[in-house]
Amino acid sequence: MCHLYLSLIPEALIVSMLPPEEFGAYYACGTQKRAREQAIFFEVDPQFRHPYFRIDEGLQRCVPHEDGSPKRSIYISVYRVLEHVPLDALQKLYLVTQDGRSLALDPSTEYPEEEEGLHLYQEIAPVHPLVASTLGPRAFYELIVKTPISLLSLPAVCFVELKLGELAHDPEHGAVKDLPYSNIEHLRQCLIELKTKTVRAKMVNRIQPVRFPYRMIKNGVFVGNEQQFIYFPMPSAEELRQKHYLWWRSIQM
């Protein structure tokens, strides 16, 4: 059986004989366990087809190697993937640590409650700037996909909200504590400008590396296009410790 995956780091549509957890370990660590990187990917409905992708051709090539080992990856596309996959075709979302441990997240129809204060968003695909905003997740998605107020807009976006701690309410004097963000004074200044000006979003870093500490995820992962908006909630820290201990321990390192 072959699986269909939509990778977000980098953006790609991939066919693989590996089940999700094994694919995550392979994608994050490789076969020689030398290159270690985070991986984030969706499992896609294997019945999904779209004229933009040569999926059937990829599936025909998804056969075991001569020694019987499974075919690990066949790339279908590495360009404009997210915008061409309807959100109904997305199944579980997998967050994979640098040592290859996967956490599967299910989509939810219940969105996080809107909170007062400032927000910090790491866009994951198709572009990946770090953006501060006065808007909650759904309003932020609508700003950049549904009703953009600038000349820049995206046909689809996947992003995560990151914790700001005390800076969400007091960017000038709030304690940094364990916030791991680089150039924290620049982040403070961006947040201060949001509180004092009429803009609703401020670019913190336009070339921000897409990798981020999973422990800093505030509520979950969001993905939306011009038709739909989906939320993949993050389990609480207590649930992670109790039910996903090895993954939780890995993200503390």
Summary of the structure (lengths in Angstrom):
residues: 253
radius of gyration: 18.9
end to end distance: 34.9
largest distance: 64.2
contacts: 749
relative contact order: 0.16
helix: 26%
strand: 28%
